[in-house]
Amino acid sequence: MQKIISHKLGWIVLIVAFASVNFIASIIHTKFDLTKEKRYTISKATKDALKSLDEEVEITVFLKGNLPAGFKKLANTTNDFLQLLKDNNSARINYQFTSPDEKMYGTNISYEDTLVALGATPINLTVQVKQGQESKVIFPYALIKYKNEEQLISLYSGNSRMITQDEINNAEAMMEYKFLKTFDAFLSPEKPLVAYSYGNGEVTDIRSYDLLQTIQKDYNIFTFDINKREIIPDTFKIVMIVKPSLQFTEDEKLKIDQYLLRGGKILCFIDNLYAEQDSLNLKPELVAYDRNLNLTDLFFRYGLRINTDLVMDLQCNFMPFVVGGTKDNPQYEFLHWNYYPLFESKNNHSINRNLGLVSSRFVNSIDTVKADGVTKTILLSSSANSRKIGTPAIISLNENRNTPEDALFKQKNIPVAVLNEGRFTSLYKNRISQEQKDSLEKKKIPFLEESIAEGKLIVVADGDIVLNDASQKYGPLPMGMSIYTLGTQYEYEFANREFLLNCLEYLNNKQGIIQARNKEQVLRLLNSPKVEEEKTTWQFINIALPVLLIVFYGWIYNFIRKRKYAA
């Protein structure tokens, strides 16, 4: 290097080399993701989707301005992710950040009005500023436009009153999944067909409004009466059975059985007991009893059993209870209602990965039983403080007059939602009646004793998980939101919708999207007790020690200098 500098053309060589390196760097961009969870690496499915785009994608993110720390972090993460997308297809990806109160180009309409019209729900926060406190309305959304279509993406699925660092972290982990899912919808506009069964008293009234609206965004729904059809056609990607109340006949069960053995996908939300909150509104207690749906032997053959019991949990939602006052002017207080468990994600499968709390009402437990060739995965289970009560069970509003005895809630991880997948054996193997066999032969439908393709069955022991309440003032509420806490400090929209969509997505075999959903970002928090204990030590190392080292170095330097030039 010294020879190059001393040469008369040395500086010219260095300048040319420096310019060449910068020119090459401007053309070739290379990044190395050294994070353990590959935070800055997008999946192959996302890269393939980006390559398939044949027109420009315009992305507008509404996270700009004076944001609270958590959303500022989310905005930075969103910017980093979009830059990753642009690096992989710079010609097709364009993005910008804007404030929702800005006017749309060439109009007097604010983005905020457009977002609300598209279904965006703002988050109202009270943030600390120099002048005191300020109310802040935040729209954590991105609007994506491709060709003549546009889609709104929610970048944050938490609740406005319970914003935590964990929820921000989960939002960052889910970002690629949400964008990939949107790109896939643009590139594959044909929607899969989902059969919604209604022939056995399944819910079809206003309680299913949000359920049907949610499914229709990504799927085509076909209402289907099993009793009136010869078979369940394979054109249905998924069959849904939601809270049936009437008994299934053997003929109907045979159709379900044969559909599953042909590789079908079934999603069931079953209330094995009759226990409804409406009954408690009329009188202070009810008796929960078996609905007798005649599904026990069918599910048992497939490797599970819904029990005739109720799961009670100390981790549960709130209900208003009369605690005093008079008959004409009662005094209400919100108390935990142990029959409304809240299920926390175990993160053991792509369906429940990065999932928030899922609310439920009057849930039954599930046991898994032996079934050759079938893999079983528990998707939802109770907390570490739960219990089961057998039936017939008396449910009384008076139970909450006293604090629940914690000693009774000693059971943990009681399964309430199970995924069984693999090659199933028919319930009717070696027991099909001659009448059923003749009926199938007449229709030229072959009877299957064993699966000819891998089937999937998800059973959730609560029909209310995917149903919504309805308010006279606001109409149908989102699933996962309780009418009993609406407008109170306990109002919360739980992750029921996300759980439903994840189940459908997994059953629909979108493996690339599912893999993106499995992406995880580890939240590496400091050990608070250790930080407090070693606070003084680290303050000394970070603040005082560098100053002392500089002073010490200066003293040594001056000492040596004086010794050197003393003579």
TITORZA-915307 format. One record per residue (C-alpha): x, y, z; residue number from 1. Coordinates in Angstrom, 1 decimal, m for minus. Example, Ala and Ser with C-alpha at 12.3 -4.5 7.8 and 13.67 -1.06 7.14 Angstrom:
! residues 2
SITE     c1     c2     c3  nr
SITE   12.3   m4.5    7.8   1
SITE   13.7   m1.1    7.1   2
This chain:
! residues 567
SITE     c1     c2     c3  nr
SITE    0.0    0.0    0.0   1
SITE    2.9    2.4    0.9   2
SITE    4.5    1.7   m2.5   3
SITE    1.2    2.6   m4.3   4
SITE    0.8    5.8   m2.4   5
SITE    4.4    6.8   m3.0   6
SITE    4.1    6.2   m6.7   7
SITE    3.3    9.3   m8.8   8
SITE    0.1    7.6  m10.1   9
SITE   m0.7    5.9   m6.8  10
SITE   m3.5    8.3   m5.8  11
SITE   m5.1    8.0   m9.2  12
SITE   m5.1    4.2   m8.9  13
SITE   m6.8    4.4   m5.4  14
SITE   m9.4    6.8   m6.7  15
SITE  m10.2    4.6   m9.7  16
SITE  m10.4    1.5   m7.4  17
SITE  m12.6    3.2   m4.9  18
SITE  m15.0    4.5   m7.7  19
SITE  m15.1    1.0   m9.3  20
SITE  m16.0   m0.7   m6.0  21
SITE  m18.8    1.9   m5.4  22
SITE  m20.1    1.4   m9.0  23
SITE  m20.2   m2.4   m8.6  24
SITE  m22.0   m2.0   m5.3  25
SITE  m24.6    0.3   m6.9  26
SITE  m25.4   m2.5   m9.4  27
SITE  m25.1   m5.6   m7.2  28
SITE  m26.8   m5.5   m3.9  29
SITE  m25.9   m8.3   m1.4  30
SITE  m27.2   m8.7    2.1  31
SITE  m26.4  m11.3    4.7  32
SITE  m29.0  m12.2    7.2  33
SITE  m27.2  m13.2   10.4  34
SITE  m30.3  m13.4   12.6  35
SITE  m31.1  m16.8   14.1  36
SITE  m34.8  m16.7   12.9  37
SITE  m33.9  m15.3    9.5  38
SITE  m35.8  m12.1   10.2  39
SITE  m34.6  m10.4    7.0  40
SITE  m35.1  m13.3    4.6  41
SITE  m38.3  m13.8    2.6  42
SITE  m39.5  m17.3    1.8  43
SITE  m39.4  m19.0   m1.6  44
SITE  m43.2  m18.7   m1.9  45
SITE  m42.9  m15.0   m1.6  46
SITE  m40.1  m14.7   m4.1  47
SITE  m42.1  m16.9   m6.6  48
SITE  m45.1  m14.6   m6.1  49
SITE  m43.0  m11.5   m6.7  50
SITE  m41.7  m13.1  m10.0  51
SITE  m45.3  m13.8  m11.1  52
SITE  m46.3  m10.2  m10.9  53
SITE  m46.8   m8.8  m14.4  54
SITE  m47.8   m5.3  m13.5  55
SITE  m46.7   m2.8  m10.9  56
SITE  m47.9   m3.1   m7.3  57
SITE  m48.6    0.2   m5.4  58
SITE  m48.4   m0.1   m1.7  59
SITE  m49.4    2.7    0.6  60
SITE  m48.7    2.3    4.4  61
SITE  m50.5    4.6    6.8  62
SITE  m47.9    4.6    9.5  63
SITE  m46.4    8.1    9.3  64
SITE  m46.1   11.0   11.7  65
SITE  m45.8   11.3   15.5  66
SITE  m46.4    7.6   16.5  67
SITE  m46.1    5.9   19.8  68
SITE  m42.9    3.9   20.2  69
SITE  m44.5    0.5   19.5  70
SITE  m46.1    1.7   16.2  71
SITE  m42.9    3.6   15.2  72
SITE  m41.1    0.3   15.5  73
SITE  m43.8   m1.4   13.5  74
SITE  m43.4    1.3   10.8  75
SITE  m39.6    0.7   10.6  76
SITE  m40.1   m3.0   10.3  77
SITE  m42.7   m2.5    7.6  78
SITE  m40.3   m0.3    5.7  79
SITE  m37.5   m2.9    6.0  80
SITE  m39.8   m5.6    4.8  81
SITE  m41.1   m3.6    1.8  82
SITE  m37.5   m2.8    0.9  83
SITE  m36.8   m6.6    0.8  84
SITE  m39.7   m7.0   m1.6  85
SITE  m38.4   m4.2   m3.8  86
SITE  m34.9   m5.7   m3.8  87
SITE  m36.4   m8.9   m5.2  88
SITE  m38.5   m7.2   m7.8  89
SITE  m37.6   m3.5   m8.1  90
SITE  m39.5   m3.0  m11.3  91
SITE  m42.9   m4.1   m9.9  92
SITE  m42.9   m3.0   m6.2  93
SITE  m43.5    0.7   m5.3  94
SITE  m44.3    1.8   m1.8  95
SITE  m44.8    5.0    0.2  96
SITE  m45.7    6.0    3.7  97
SITE  m48.4    8.5    4.4  98
SITE  m50.5    9.9    7.2  99
SITE  m54.2    8.8    7.1 100
SITE  m55.3   12.5    7.5 101
SITE  m53.6   13.6    4.3 102
SITE  m55.7   14.2    1.2 103
SITE  m55.7   11.8   m1.6 104
SITE  m54.0   13.2   m4.7 105
SITE  m56.2   15.5   m6.7 106
SITE  m59.2   15.2   m4.3 107
SITE  m60.5   16.7   m1.0 108
SITE  m61.1   13.2    0.4 109
SITE  m58.7   12.1    3.2 110
SITE  m57.2    8.6    3.3 111
SITE  m58.9    8.2    6.6 112
SITE  m62.4    8.3    5.0 113
SITE  m61.4    5.8    2.4 114
SITE  m59.9    3.4    4.9 115
SITE  m63.0    3.4    7.0 116
SITE  m65.1    2.8    3.9 117
SITE  m62.9   m0.2    3.1 118
SITE  m63.5   m1.6    6.5 119
SITE  m60.4   m0.4    8.5 120
SITE  m60.9    0.0   12.2 121
SITE  m58.8    2.7   13.7 122
SITE  m57.0    2.4   17.1 123
SITE  m57.6    5.2   19.5 124
SITE  m54.7    5.8   21.9 125
SITE  m53.8    8.3   24.5 126
SITE  m50.2    9.2   24.2 127
SITE  m47.9   11.3   26.4 128
SITE  m46.6   14.5   24.9 129
SITE  m44.8   17.6   26.2 130
SITE  m48.1   19.4   26.8 131
SITE  m49.6   16.4   28.7 132
SITE  m51.7   13.8   27.0 133
SITE  m53.0   13.6   23.5 134
SITE  m55.6   11.4   21.8 135
SITE  m54.1    9.7   18.8 136
SITE  m56.0    7.9   16.0 137
SITE  m53.8    5.3   14.3 138
SITE  m54.5    3.2   11.2 139
SITE  m52.0    0.4   11.2 140
SITE  m52.9   m0.7    7.6 141
SITE  m51.4   m1.0    4.2 142
SITE  m53.4   m0.5    1.0 143
SITE  m52.2   m2.6   m2.0 144
SITE  m53.3   m1.9   m5.6 145
SITE  m52.6   m4.3   m8.4 146
SITE  m54.2   m4.0  m11.8 147
SITE  m57.8   m3.0  m11.1 148
SITE  m58.0   m4.5   m7.7 149
SITE  m57.1   m3.3   m4.2 150
SITE  m56.7   m5.0   m0.9 151
SITE  m56.4   m3.7    2.6 152
SITE  m53.9   m5.4    5.0 153
SITE  m54.1   m5.0    8.7 154
SITE  m50.5   m4.7   10.0 155
SITE  m51.6   m5.0   13.6 156
SITE  m54.3   m7.4   14.8 157
SITE  m54.1   m6.5   18.5 158
SITE  m56.7   m4.7   20.5 159
SITE  m56.7   m0.9   21.1 160
SITE  m56.8   m1.2   24.8 161
SITE  m54.2   m3.9   25.3 162
SITE  m51.2   m3.0   23.2 163
SITE  m48.1   m4.9   24.2 164
SITE  m44.6   m5.5   22.9 165
SITE  m45.6   m9.1   22.3 166
SITE  m48.4   m8.1   20.1 167
SITE  m46.2   m5.7   18.1 168
SITE  m43.6   m8.5   17.8 169
SITE  m46.3  m10.9   16.5 170
SITE  m47.5   m8.3   14.0 171
SITE  m44.0   m8.1   12.7 172
SITE  m43.7  m11.9   12.5 173
SITE  m47.0  m12.1   10.6 174
SITE  m46.2   m9.4    8.0 175
SITE  m44.8  m11.6    5.3 176
SITE  m47.7  m14.0    5.6 177
SITE  m50.3  m11.2    5.2 178
SITE  m48.5   m9.7    2.1 179
SITE  m48.0  m13.1    0.5 180
SITE  m51.6  m14.0    1.1 181
SITE  m52.7  m10.8   m0.7 182
SITE  m50.3  m11.4   m3.6 183
SITE  m51.7  m15.0   m3.9 184
SITE  m55.3  m13.6   m4.0 185
SITE  m54.2  m11.3   m6.9 186
SITE  m52.5  m14.0   m8.8 187
SITE  m55.0  m16.8   m8.2 188
SITE  m58.4  m15.1   m8.3 189
SITE  m60.4  m18.3   m8.5 190
SITE  m61.8  m19.0   m5.0 191
SITE  m62.0  m22.6   m3.6 192
SITE  m65.4  m24.0   m2.9 193
SITE  m66.5  m24.5    0.7 194
SITE  m69.7  m26.4    1.6 195
SITE  m71.6  m25.0    4.6 196
SITE  m73.8  m27.7    5.9 197
SITE  m77.3  m26.7    7.2 198
SITE  m79.4  m29.9    7.2 199
SITE  m78.9  m30.8   10.8 200
SITE  m79.9  m27.6   12.6 201
SITE  m76.6  m25.8   11.9 202
SITE  m76.6  m22.1   12.6 203
SITE  m77.8  m20.0    9.6 204
SITE  m79.2  m16.9   11.4 205
SITE  m77.6  m13.6   12.3 206
SITE  m75.1  m15.3   14.5 207
SITE  m73.4  m16.7   11.4 208
SITE  m73.1  m13.2    9.7 209
SITE  m69.5  m12.5   10.5 210
SITE  m68.6  m16.2    9.8 211
SITE  m70.0  m16.1    6.3 212
SITE  m68.7  m12.6    5.5 213
SITE  m65.2  m13.7    6.6 214
SITE  m65.2  m16.9    4.5 215
SITE  m66.6  m15.1    1.4 216
SITE  m63.4  m12.9    1.2 217
SITE  m61.3  m15.9    0.2 218
SITE  m63.7  m18.7   m0.6 219
SITE  m66.9  m19.4   m2.5 220
SITE  m69.6  m20.7   m0.1 221
SITE  m72.2  m23.3   m1.1 222
SITE  m75.0  m24.1    1.4 223
SITE  m75.3  m27.8    1.4 224
SITE  m77.9  m30.2    2.9 225
SITE  m76.2  m33.6    3.3 226
SITE  m79.5  m35.4    3.6 227
SITE  m80.8  m34.3    0.2 228
SITE  m77.6  m35.1   m1.7 229
SITE  m76.4  m38.5   m2.9 230
SITE  m72.8  m37.8   m2.0 231
SITE  m70.6  m35.0   m0.9 232
SITE  m68.9  m34.0   m4.1 233
SITE  m65.1  m33.8   m4.3 234
SITE  m65.4  m30.4   m5.8 235
SITE  m65.8  m29.1   m2.3 236
SITE  m62.4  m28.3   m0.9 237
SITE  m63.8  m28.1    2.6 238
SITE  m67.0  m29.1    4.4 239
SITE  m68.0  m27.1    7.4 240
SITE  m70.4  m28.2   10.1 241
SITE  m71.2  m25.4   12.6 242
SITE  m73.1  m26.1   15.8 243
SITE  m75.6  m28.7   14.6 244
SITE  m78.6  m29.3   16.9 245
SITE  m80.3  m32.2   15.2 246
SITE  m79.2  m35.9   15.2 247
SITE  m77.3  m37.2   12.2 248
SITE  m78.7  m40.3   10.5 249
SITE  m76.5  m43.2    9.5 250
SITE  m77.0  m42.3    5.8 251
SITE  m75.6  m38.8    6.5 252
SITE  m72.7  m40.2    8.5 253
SITE  m71.9  m42.6    5.6 254
SITE  m71.6  m39.6    3.2 255
SITE  m69.3  m37.7    5.6 256
SITE  m67.3  m40.9    6.1 257
SITE  m66.8  m41.6    2.4 258
SITE  m66.0  m37.9    1.6 259
SITE  m63.2  m38.0    4.2 260
SITE  m61.8  m41.3    2.9 261
SITE  m61.6  m39.8   m0.6 262
SITE  m59.2  m37.2    0.8 263
SITE  m61.8  m34.7    1.9 264
SITE  m61.2  m31.9    4.4 265
SITE  m63.8  m31.4    7.2 266
SITE  m64.0  m28.6    9.7 267
SITE  m66.5  m29.1   12.6 268
SITE  m67.5  m26.8   15.5 269
SITE  m69.6  m29.0   17.7 270
SITE  m71.6  m28.3   20.9 271
SITE  m72.0  m31.8   22.4 272
SITE  m74.2  m30.3   25.2 273
SITE  m77.1  m28.0   25.2 274
SITE  m76.0  m25.0   27.3 275
SITE  m76.9  m21.6   26.0 276
SITE  m76.4  m18.2   27.7 277
SITE  m79.9  m17.1   26.5 278
SITE  m81.4  m19.6   28.9 279
SITE  m79.5  m18.0   31.8 280
SITE  m80.9  m14.6   30.8 281
SITE  m84.4  m15.9   31.5 282
SITE  m83.7  m17.7   34.8 283
SITE  m80.7  m17.8   37.1 284
SITE  m79.7  m21.4   36.3 285
SITE  m79.9  m24.1   33.6 286
SITE  m79.1  m27.8   33.3 287
SITE  m76.6  m28.7   30.6 288
SITE  m77.5  m32.0   28.9 289
SITE  m76.4  m34.1   25.9 290
SITE  m77.6  m33.1   22.5 291
SITE  m77.4  m36.7   21.3 292
SITE  m76.0  m35.8   17.8 293
SITE  m75.1  m39.4   17.1 294
SITE  m71.5  m38.5   16.0 295
SITE  m69.6  m40.2   18.9 296
SITE  m68.9  m43.5   17.0 297
SITE  m67.9  m41.6   13.8 298
SITE  m65.3  m39.3   15.6 299
SITE  m64.1  m42.2   17.7 300
SITE  m63.2  m44.2   14.6 301
SITE  m61.2  m41.2   13.4 302
SITE  m59.2  m40.9   16.6 303
SITE  m61.1  m38.6   19.0 304
SITE  m64.0  m38.3   21.3 305
SITE  m66.0  m35.2   22.4 306
SITE  m66.9  m35.7   26.0 307
SITE  m70.2  m34.8   27.6 308
SITE  m68.7  m32.4   30.1 309
SITE  m67.9  m28.7   30.5 310
SITE  m64.5  m27.1   30.7 311
SITE  m64.1  m24.4   33.4 312
SITE  m61.0  m22.2   33.5 313
SITE  m59.7  m19.4   35.7 314
SITE  m58.4  m17.8   32.4 315
SITE  m61.7  m16.6   31.1 316
SITE  m63.8  m13.7   29.9 317
SITE  m66.0  m11.3   31.9 318
SITE  m69.7  m11.3   32.4 319
SITE  m71.9   m8.6   34.2 320
SITE  m73.4   m9.9   37.4 321
SITE  m76.0   m8.4   39.8 322
SITE  m74.1   m7.8   43.0 323
SITE  m76.5   m5.4   44.8 324
SITE  m79.0   m2.6   44.4 325
SITE  m82.7   m3.1   44.1 326
SITE  m84.9   m5.0   41.6 327
SITE  m85.7   m1.8   39.8 328
SITE  m82.2   m0.4   40.0 329
SITE  m79.7   m3.4   40.1 330
SITE  m76.0   m2.8   40.7 331
SITE  m73.8   m4.7   38.2 332
SITE  m70.2   m5.7   38.4 333
SITE  m68.0   m7.5   35.8 334
SITE  m66.7  m10.8   37.1 335
SITE  m64.8  m13.6   35.5 336
SITE  m67.2  m16.3   34.1 337
SITE  m65.4  m19.6   34.2 338
SITE  m67.7  m21.1   31.6 339
SITE  m66.2  m18.7   29.1 340
SITE  m62.6  m20.0   28.8 341
SITE  m59.9  m18.0   26.9 342
SITE  m57.5  m20.3   25.1 343
SITE  m53.9  m19.3   24.7 344
SITE  m52.0  m20.5   21.6 345
SITE  m49.4  m23.2   22.2 346
SITE  m47.6  m22.3   19.0 347
SITE  m47.2  m26.0   18.1 348
SITE  m48.7  m25.9   14.6 349
SITE  m49.1  m23.4   11.8 350
SITE  m52.8  m23.1   12.6 351
SITE  m52.2  m21.6   16.0 352
SITE  m48.8  m20.0   15.4 353
SITE  m48.6  m16.4   16.6 354
SITE  m52.3  m16.5   17.5 355
SITE  m53.8  m14.4   20.3 356
SITE  m56.4  m15.5   22.8 357
SITE  m59.4  m17.4   21.5 358
SITE  m62.7  m16.9   23.3 359
SITE  m65.3  m19.6   23.8 360
SITE  m68.5  m20.4   25.6 361
SITE  m69.6  m23.6   27.4 362
SITE  m66.9  m25.8   25.9 363
SITE  m66.6  m29.6   26.0 364
SITE  m63.3  m31.4   26.4 365
SITE  m61.8  m33.8   23.7 366
SITE  m60.0  m37.0   24.2 367
SITE  m57.7  m38.5   21.5 368
SITE  m57.9  m42.2   21.0 369
SITE  m55.9  m44.7   19.0 370
SITE  m56.5  m44.6   15.2 371
SITE  m53.9  m46.3   12.9 372
SITE  m52.4  m44.1   10.2 373
SITE  m53.8  m40.9   11.8 374
SITE  m51.7  m38.1   13.3 375
SITE  m53.3  m36.0   16.0 376
SITE  m52.4  m32.4   16.9 377
SITE  m53.9  m30.4   19.8 378
SITE  m54.7  m27.0   18.5 379
SITE  m56.4  m25.4   21.5 380
SITE  m56.3  m26.4   25.2 381
SITE  m57.1  m24.9   28.6 382
SITE  m54.7  m23.1   30.8 383
SITE  m52.9  m24.5   33.8 384
SITE  m55.8  m23.6   36.1 385
SITE  m58.8  m25.4   34.7 386
SITE  m61.2  m28.3   35.6 387
SITE  m64.0  m30.4   34.0 388
SITE  m67.5  m31.0   35.4 389
SITE  m69.6  m33.9   34.3 390
SITE  m73.2  m33.8   33.1 391
SITE  m76.0  m33.4   33.7 392
SITE  m74.5  m30.2   35.2 393
SITE  m76.3  m27.3   36.8 394
SITE  m75.0  m23.9   35.7 395
SITE  m76.0  m21.1   38.0 396
SITE  m75.3  m17.4   37.9 397
SITE  m75.1  m17.5   41.7 398
SITE  m71.8  m19.4   41.3 399
SITE  m69.9  m16.1   41.0 400
SITE  m71.2  m14.6   44.2 401
SITE  m68.2  m16.3   45.8 402
SITE  m64.6  m16.3   44.5 403
SITE  m63.9  m19.6   42.7 404
SITE  m62.0  m22.1   44.8 405
SITE  m58.6  m22.2   43.0 406
SITE  m57.9  m25.6   44.6 407
SITE  m60.5  m27.1   42.3 408
SITE  m58.9  m25.8   39.2 409
SITE  m55.9  m28.1   39.1 410
SITE  m56.1  m29.6   35.6 411
SITE  m54.1  m28.2   32.8 412
SITE  m54.0  m28.4   29.0 413
SITE  m57.4  m29.9   28.5 414
SITE  m57.8  m30.4   24.7 415
SITE  m60.8  m28.6   23.1 416
SITE  m59.7  m28.5   19.5 417
SITE  m57.9  m31.3   17.6 418
SITE  m56.5  m31.8   14.1 419
SITE  m56.5  m35.4   12.8 420
SITE  m54.9  m36.1    9.5 421
SITE  m53.8  m39.1    7.6 422
SITE  m55.4  m42.2    6.1 423
SITE  m58.6  m43.0    7.9 424
SITE  m60.5  m46.3    8.3 425
SITE  m64.2  m46.2    7.5 426
SITE  m66.7  m46.4   10.4 427
SITE  m68.7  m48.8    8.2 428
SITE  m65.9  m51.2    7.5 429
SITE  m67.3  m54.7    8.0 430
SITE  m70.6  m53.2    9.3 431
SITE  m72.2  m51.5    6.3 432
SITE  m75.8  m52.5    6.0 433
SITE  m77.1  m54.3    2.9 434
SITE  m79.5  m51.4    2.3 435
SITE  m76.6  m48.9    2.3 436
SITE  m74.6  m51.1    0.0 437
SITE  m77.4  m51.5   m2.4 438
SITE  m78.0  m47.7   m2.4 439
SITE  m74.4  m47.0   m3.2 440
SITE  m74.3  m49.7   m6.0 441
SITE  m77.5  m48.2   m7.5 442
SITE  m75.8  m44.8   m7.6 443
SITE  m72.6  m46.5   m9.0 444
SITE  m70.6  m45.1   m6.1 445
SITE  m67.8  m47.4   m4.9 446
SITE  m67.7  m48.1   m1.1 447
SITE  m64.3  m47.3    0.5 448
SITE  m63.1  m49.2    3.6 449
SITE  m59.8  m47.3    3.8 450
SITE  m58.7  m43.9    2.6 451
SITE  m57.5  m43.6   m0.9 452
SITE  m56.0  m40.2   m0.2 453
SITE  m54.9  m38.3    2.9 454
SITE  m57.8  m36.6    4.6 455
SITE  m57.9  m33.9    7.2 456
SITE  m60.4  m33.4   10.1 457
SITE  m60.5  m30.5   12.5 458
SITE  m62.9  m30.8   15.4 459
SITE  m63.5  m27.9   17.9 460
SITE  m65.7  m28.8   20.9 461
SITE  m67.5  m25.4   20.8 462
SITE  m69.9  m24.1   18.2 463
SITE  m69.8  m20.5   19.5 464
SITE  m66.2  m19.9   18.7 465
SITE  m67.0  m18.9   15.1 466
SITE  m70.4  m17.3   15.8 467
SITE  m71.1  m13.6   16.6 468
SITE  m73.2  m11.7   19.0 469
SITE  m75.7   m9.1   17.7 470
SITE  m76.4   m5.7   19.2 471
SITE  m79.7   m3.8   18.6 472
SITE  m77.6   m0.6   18.2 473
SITE  m74.6   m1.9   16.2 474
SITE  m76.0   m5.0   14.6 475
SITE  m73.7   m8.1   14.2 476
SITE  m70.5   m7.9   16.1 477
SITE  m67.2   m9.4   15.0 478
SITE  m66.8  m13.0   16.1 479
SITE  m64.7  m13.1   19.2 480
SITE  m66.3  m10.0   20.7 481
SITE  m68.8  m10.3   23.5 482
SITE  m71.9   m8.3   23.6 483
SITE  m71.7   m8.4   27.4 484
SITE  m68.5   m6.4   27.5 485
SITE  m69.3   m4.1   24.5 486
SITE  m68.6   m0.5   25.3 487
SITE  m66.8   m1.3   28.6 488
SITE  m63.2   m1.4   29.6 489
SITE  m63.4   m5.2   29.1 490
SITE  m64.3   m4.9   25.4 491
SITE  m61.9   m7.0   23.4 492
SITE  m61.9   m8.6   20.0 493
SITE  m60.3  m12.0   20.4 494
SITE  m58.5  m14.0   17.7 495
SITE  m61.4  m16.2   16.8 496
SITE  m61.5  m15.0   13.2 497
SITE  m57.8  m15.6   12.8 498
SITE  m58.2  m19.1   14.1 499
SITE  m61.0  m19.9   11.7 500
SITE  m59.0  m18.5    8.7 501
SITE  m55.9  m20.5    9.7 502
SITE  m58.0  m23.7    9.8 503
SITE  m59.4  m23.0    6.4 504
SITE  m56.1  m22.1    5.0 505
SITE  m54.4  m25.2    6.3 506
SITE  m57.2  m27.5    5.0 507
SITE  m57.0  m25.7    1.6 508
SITE  m53.4  m26.9    1.3 509
SITE  m51.7  m23.5    0.7 510
SITE  m48.4  m24.8    1.9 511
SITE  m46.3  m21.8    0.8 512
SITE  m48.6  m19.4    2.7 513
SITE  m48.6  m21.7    5.7 514
SITE  m44.8  m21.8    5.8 515
SITE  m44.7  m18.0    5.7 516
SITE  m47.1  m18.0    8.6 517
SITE  m44.7  m20.1   10.6 518
SITE  m42.1  m17.4   10.5 519
SITE  m41.2  m16.3   14.0 520
SITE  m39.5  m13.3   15.5 521
SITE  m37.9  m13.9   18.8 522
SITE  m38.5  m11.0   21.3 523
SITE  m35.2  m10.8   23.2 524
SITE  m36.1   m8.9   26.3 525
SITE  m33.8   m8.0   29.1 526
SITE  m34.0   m9.8   32.4 527
SITE  m35.7   m7.1   34.5 528
SITE  m34.7   m8.4   37.9 529
SITE  m31.1   m8.8   36.7 530
SITE  m31.1   m5.4   35.2 531
SITE  m32.2   m3.8   38.4 532
SITE  m29.7   m5.8   40.4 533
SITE  m26.7   m4.9   38.2 534
SITE  m27.9   m1.4   37.2 535
SITE  m25.0    0.4   39.0 536
SITE  m22.4   m1.9   37.6 537
SITE  m23.5   m1.4   34.0 538
SITE  m23.9    2.3   34.4 539
SITE  m20.3    2.4   35.6 540
SITE  m19.1    0.3   32.6 541
SITE  m21.1    2.3   30.0 542
SITE  m20.7    5.8   31.4 543
SITE  m17.8    6.2   33.9 544
SITE  m15.4    3.6   32.6 545
SITE  m14.9    5.1   29.1 546
SITE  m14.2    8.5   30.7 547
SITE  m11.7    7.1   33.1 548
SITE  m10.0    5.2   30.3 549
SITE   m9.6    8.4   28.3 550
SITE   m8.2   10.2   31.3 551
SITE   m5.9    7.4   32.1 552
SITE   m4.7    7.2   28.5 553
SITE   m4.1   11.0   28.5 554
SITE   m2.1   10.8   31.7 555
SITE    0.0    7.9   30.3 556
SITE    0.5    9.8   27.1 557
SITE    1.6   13.0   28.9 558
SITE    3.9   11.0   31.3 559
SITE    5.7    9.3   28.4 560
SITE    5.9   12.6   26.5 561
SITE    7.5   14.4   29.4 562
SITE   10.0   11.6   30.0 563
SITE   10.9   11.6   26.3 564
SITE   11.4   15.3   26.0 565
SITE   12.7   16.0   29.5 566
SITE   16.3   16.3   28.4 567
